[in-house]
């Protein structure tokens, strides 16, 4: 299940945050200086109290917390979040360069006399 957006109730209006190609969500710096996974987004101290909703592929909407009570997850929503995060983590890992692929060009041809 792909999560298209996570929306939060801010000052009586729903504010949407979109997933990037790596499955991360970007928030203003006063919320988080780094991009967050879906799990981090809905469990973040400041964000979890804002009644988060998921919009999945096909425009299906799921409330994340039961009745807006941020201490009780809706099982279907947290399952969708965990599946999405695990798939996207694998995608991010596949994009990371391998350890042995490092650049040494600056020292090519230099004799250190070892």
GIVENRA-V649312 format. One line per field, one symbol per residue. ss: DSSP state (A for helix, B for strand, O for the rest). phi: phi as a letter, one per 20 degrees, with the letter a starting at -180 (. if undefined). burial: 1 if it has 16 or more other ideal C-beta (glycine too) atoms within 10 Angstrom, else 0. A space follows every 50 residues. Layout:
# GIVENRA-V649312
ss->???
phi->???
burial->???
This chain:
# GIVENRA-V649312
ss->OOBBBBBBBBOOBBBBBBBOOOOOBOOOOOOOOOOBOAAAAAAOOOOAAA OOBBBBAAAOBBBOBAAAOOOOBOAAAAAAAAAAAAAAAAAAAAAOOOOO OOOOAAAOOOOOOO
phi->.eeebcdceclncedecefefemddecggfebedfdfffffedfgfefee lfcedegnmfdcfedfmmefdcfegfffffffffffffffffffefffgf ececgfdfneeemf
burial->00101111000000001010001110100001000111011111001101 11111100000101100001001000110110011001000000000000 00000000000000
